[in-house]
C-alpha cells in the first residue's frame, strides 16, 4: 500500500470511529438553558439506524432512530422554569448533560451594536459597565456566544460554550443582550438563556439564505467565501452563524442591525420583512416575537440614515408580532456605537415583558406618528399612537422639526404640544411656510431626540410626505 492510500484509509477509519460515537452540537452541553414548558428540539449524530433515548431528570423521556447518515432529532417536553437538571442521551455511548436550567431562551443577532461587549470596544465604552460587571454574578443568566466562522454552505455545528454571568465572564457578553436578560431575569424570577450570534459591519443580505434572496434580483449570490468582508457577502453569515441554530426551541429573536444597509435603504423594508418571514418559516415556531433596535442618530457620511430608520419603522408597522426599540435620544454624534446599552436592552425588554410575559401597565413603545390635519392658520396638527398619557419634551425645546409647502422645500419649524378635546398631539408651523403640506421630525443623520411620551420613551423619526 502506498503512502497516499494509507493516509486515505487512516482518515476514513478515524472518521468512521468519530461517526460511530454519540455526538451533540456544542449548543447541547453542560450549563445550557432550555425553553420552559415546550417540546424542545434536541439533535445529534450517531451510527446509522441507532436507537437514541433521551431522558430529563424532571421525568420526561423521548426516543429517535438515526437516519442513513447517522443524524437524529427529537422533541423532549420541558417542565416549568427551574433546575439544575441533567439530561441523559443514550446511543452508541451515553452522554450526560449536567447543570441544565429551564427558563426563557432568546436568540440575539445583528452587527456591531449587538456584538459590542459589556467591557466595550477599544476606546469605546459601555456606560456603567464596570459597576454592572461587578454586580453581575448570577447563575440564572447564561449566554452562549458563537465565535466567528465562515462557510459557503449551510453549517450544522456551532462554535461556542455556555457561560453564566459573573465578574470573569460578563465583560465578554453582548451588552445589549445582557441588559435585556438581566431585566427579564429580575422581573420574571426564572433562568434566562441568551444565544448570541452576530458580526460587526454585517449587512442584512449576509443573514439571509439563498432561496429568500432569490426574490431580490440585484443581489449576487457568491460561489465561494470571499477573502475580504465575508460579513457583507450574501448568505455567508446565514450559512455560518445562523443555520446551525435553526430549530433550537426559543422564545424569540432580538435584532440590532441596519447601519451597513444605508446604501440600499429603499430595499431594507422588503428585505427585513423577508428575513423575518424566512426565519420564522425555517424555525417552525409559528410567528415568534421579533424585536429590534432602530439605529441611533450618528454623523454618518453622505447618506441620510433617516431613510433606513423609516424602513425599520414601516417593518414594525406591517409585520405582526414585531417591536422596535427607539433610541433617538441616546445616540452619539461621533461614535456609531452608543454607550448607553442598558437603555437599549431595557427598551427591548419592555416589548417582551408587555407582549410575551403579560406584565400589564408598562409602556413599551415611544410615540409613533399616526396622522395629520392641515389648519387654515398655517399650522399642521399631528397625532400619535402609543401616547395615551400625552407627549412631553421634559421641559426642553422641541427641536429638529421641519415643514414644507407644495414646493417641497423644508424649513426649520416650531412645535408645541397641544392637549384639548379635539386633538392630543403636536402643532407644527414656520413663518417661512404660509401653506404647509408636510412635516418631518428628526429626519437627519444626527439629531438629539426631543419628543417623548410621558413614560419616557422617545418618538421615532418620521415624515408625513413620501417625496
N, C-alpha and C positions, 0 to 999 in steps of 0.2 A: 504494500500500500504506500503510495507516495505521500509526501508531506501535506499537500493540499487536500487530498482525500481524507487523511487522518484528522486534520483540523476541522473539516466539514462534519465528519462523523462525531467528533468530540462536541462540537457546538450543538449538533442535533440531540445527542444524549443529554447534554446539560439542559437544553430547552425542554426535552421530554420529562426530565426529572422535575423541573420547575412547574411544568404544566400539570403534573400529577399531584401537586400539592394543593391544599385548600388555600386559596389566595383571596384577599379582600383589598379593595381600593383603600388608599390612605385615609379617606374620609371616615371609613368604618374602623375606628381604632379606639384605644383606651382614652377616656376623657371626653368622648363625643357627647353631643346633645341631640336628642331625637324629639320630633314634634309630638306633643301630647295628644292623647285621645284620637289617634288616627291609625289607619292601616298604613304603616310606613314601609317604604321600599328598602330592601337590603339586597345586595347582589355581590357576585364574585365569580371566581373560576375554580375548576377542579377537573378531575378526569371526566371524559365524556360518559354520559349515562350514569353518573354517580348520584345517589340519593343524598340530599342535603337536609339536615334537620337543624332548625334554629329555635332556640328557646330563651325567653327572657326570664330573669329571676322573679319578675312580678307575676309569673304563672301562665303566660301565653306562649304558644308554640306555632311553628309553620314548617312546611316541607316543600321542597322542589327537587326536580331531576335536571341535571345538567344536559345541555344540548350536544349536538355533534361536535361542537368546538369547545366544549367544557364550560360554557357560560351558564350561569343560573341567576334567577331573580325571583324574589318572593315578597309577600306582604306580611308584616307582623303587627298585630294590634298592640298599641301602647296604652298605658294607664293615664290617669291624671298626673299632673306635674309632681315630680319627686325624684328620689334617688339618694345615694348612688345605687345603681343596679349592675348586674352582669348580664352579658349575652353570650350564649354558647353556640358555636357553629360546628356541627359535626359532619364531616365529609370523609375524604381520604385520611384526613387527620382532624384533630379537634383544635379549634381556635376559641379562646375566651377573651371577650372584650370586658375590661374592668372599668369601674368608676364612671359608668354611663349615667347621665342625667336625662330626665324627661322634662320638657318645658316648651318654650317658644323658639322657633328657628327662623331666621331671616337671611336671605341671600343679598349681599351688597356688592355693587359693581359700578363701573364708570371709569373716569380718568383721574387726574392727579389730585383733585379736591376730595375724592373718595379715598384715594391711596394715601394722602397725607397722614403720617402717623402722629400719635399723641406727642411725641418728642419734637415734632416739627420737621421741616426740611432745613437744609443748611441755610443759615441767616434768615429763616422764615419761621417765626414762632407760632405755636398754638396758644392762645391766651389762656392763662391759668392752668396750663398743663402740669406744671411741677407739683402744685398742690393736689390736683386731681390724681396724678400718679401716686403720690404719697399715700393717699387715702383709698386706693383702688382695690386693695386685697378683697376679693370676693369670688369664692369658688363657684358661685352660681352665674357668673358671667364668663363665657368661654368663646374664644374666637379661633376659627380655622382660616389661616391666611395662605392663599395659594402663591407659590413662588413663580416667577416669570418663566415661561417656556413658550416656544412657538412650533407650529406644525402645519403643514399644508392640508392634512386630512384630519377629520374629527378624531380626537383622542378619547380614551376611556379611563386613563389614570390621571390623577392629580398629584401635585407635589406640595405637601404641607403637613401640618400637625395641629391638633387641638391644644390650646393653652388657656389656662384660667387666668383671670385678671389678677395682677399683683405688681408690686413695685419693680420687679425684674422683667415683666412681660408687657405691661400695659403701654409702655412707651413706644412699642412697635405695633400696637393695634391701630387700625384706621380710627382717626379721631372722631369723624362723623359717626361711624358705626358704633364706636364705644359709647359715646354720649347718648345715642339712641338706645342702646342696650341697657345702659345704666338707669335711664329713666323708666324703661319698661320693667326692669327687674325690681326696682324700688317700689313701684306702684302696684304691680301685679303679684309680687312676692314669690315668683316662680323662676326657675333657671331660664336663662336666655342664651341661645347659641347663635353666633354670627358666622356665616361663611363669607369671607371677603376675597373677591377675585377682581382686581382692577389693574389698570395700566395707565400711567400718566401720558397725556397727549393723544390718547386714542380717539379715533373717530367712531361714530355710531355704526358705519359700514363694517368696521372690523369686528363688531359684536353680532353680526347677522350672518345667517347661513346662506349657502349658495342658492337654494331654492327661493328663499324670501327675496333675495337681491335680484332675482331674475325679472322682477316687476319694475326694476329701475334700469332701463337700457343704457344709461350713461355710466353705470358702474362696471368697471372691468375686473373680472374675477381672475386672480393670479393662477399660474400653473405651478409656481414654486414659491417658497418663502423668500422674500426679498432680503438682501443683506442690510438695507437701511430702512428704518421706520416700519417694522412689521406691525406696530401698533396703529398705523394709519392705513393698513392694507386690508381691503375687504376680505372677510371670512376668517382671517388668521386668528384673532382672539376668540372668536366663536369656537373655532376648532380646538384651540389650546386651553382656554381658560373658562369656557362656559360649558361646552359639550360634556365634559366629564361629570358634571353635576346634574345634568338633566334627569329628572325623575326622582331626585332626592326629596323626600317629603318635607315641606317647609310651610311657613305661614304666608310669606310674601316676599317682595323684592323692594330694595331701596336702590335708587339710581342717581348718580351725580355726574353728569356729562353734558357737553354741549359746546364748550369753548372751541374745540377743534373743528366744529362744523359751521362756523360763522360764514365761511365762503359759500356754502350751499344752504343757507338758512331757509330759502324758499322751498326746499325739498324736505326740510327736517321734520315737519309735522307728519307728512306721509310716511317717512322712514321710521320715525319714532313709533307711530301707530302700528306699522308693520312689525317692528321689533317686538313690541308688547304682545301683539296677537300671536306671533310665531312662538315666542317663549311659552305663552300660556298653552298653546296647542301642543307643543312638544312635551311640556311638563305633565300634561293630562291631569291638571288640578283645577279645572274649571277656570273662572276668571279671578285668579288670586290677586290680592291687593298689590298695586304697583305705585309706589310713592317716589317722587323725585324732587330734586332741588333745581329751582330756576337759577341760572347762572348769575353771579353777582356783578354789579357795576364795576368797571375797571377801564383804564385808559387803553383800550385795545387799539392797535394800529389800523388805520384805514377804515375797515368795515364797521357799520353800526350794529353792535351786538343786540340792540333792542329788537331787531327782526327775529333773531334766534329766540329771545325771551318770549316774543309774541307767539312763535311756533310752539314753544313749550306750554304756554297758557292755553292755546287752542287745543292742544292734545289733552290737557286736563278736562277741558270743557266738552270734548267729543268722545273720549274713550271711558267706558264705565269702569268703576272701581279703581280709579287713579286719583292721586292727590299731589299737590305741588307745594313745597315749602319755599316761600318767597323770602329773599334775603336782600331786598333793595336797600336796606338801611345799614348793612354791615359789610359792604364791600370795602376794598382798599384801592385807591386810585393808582398806586404804583406797585401793587402786588396782586397777581392773579389768584393767589391762594389766601383768601381772607382768614384772619387769625381767630375769629370768634366761632370756632367749630361747635362749641357747646350749644349756641343758639341754633345752629343748623340741625344738630342731632335732636334737640328738643322740639323743633318745629316739625320734623318728620314724625317724631313720636306722638305729637298731638293728633295727627291724622290716624295713626294706628290705634291709639287709645280710644279715640272717639268712634271710629268706624268699625274696628275689629274687636275691641275689648269692652265695648258697651259702657264706657265711662261718660256719664251724662253731664251736661252743663259746662263743657270745656270747648272753647273756640279752637278751631283747627285751621282756618284759612283767613288770610287777610282780605280786605275788600277787593272785589273783582267787578270791573266796570260792567254795568247792565244796559243802560240806555241813556239817551239824551233828549232834551227838549230845548229848541231854539226859541228864545223870547224876542219880542219886538223891541226890547230895550237894549239890544246889542250884547246880550248875555246868553250863555248856554248853561243849562242846568243838567247835572249828571247824577244818576242814581247807581247804586252798587248792591251787589249781593254780598253776603257774609258781613253785614254791618248793622245787625238788628238793633244794637245799642248805640248806633251812630258812629261818627267819624271824629278823629282828633289829629292834631299835629303836635300834641303835648306842649303847647304854648309857643312853639317855634313857627316862623313863617312857612306858609305852603309855597314850595319852590318847584321849579322845573316843569311848570305848565306852559303850554303854547297853544295859540289859537290862530285859525286861518279863515279867510273868506274863499270865494269862488276862484280866486287867482292862485290858490294852493301855496301861498307864501305864509309861513308861520312866523308869528311874533311872540316874544315873551308875554305871558299873561298873568293876571292876578287871579287868585282863587280864594273863596271864603266858604266856610261850612255853613249850610243852612239847615234849619230844622223847624218846619211848620206842618200844618195839617196836610198841605198839598204835596210837599216834597221833603224828603230827608236825603241830603246829599251835598253836592257842591255847586256853587255858581262860579263860572269862569268868564272873564272878559279882558279886553285890552282896548285902550283908547285908539290904538292904531288900526283896529279892525271894526268897522261900523256894522257890517253884516256878516257875522261869523257863521261858519258851517261845520267846522271841525275842531276838535280838541285833541291834544296829545299830552301825556304825562310821563315824565322820566324816559322819554323815547330817545335816549342817547347812550353812548358807551358808558360814560361816567356821570353819575349823579349821587346825591346823598338823599335817599328817600325821606319824604316828609309826611306822607299820608298813611294813617293807620286806622284800624278800628279801635274801639275803646278797650279791647282785650290786649292791645299792644302788638298786634300782628300787622306787618306792612302791606300796602297795596302793591300789586304788580304794576309794572309799566304797561301802558296801553295807549291805543289811539282809536278814535271814532271813525276815521277815514280808512280807505283801502288804496290810497294813492301810491 
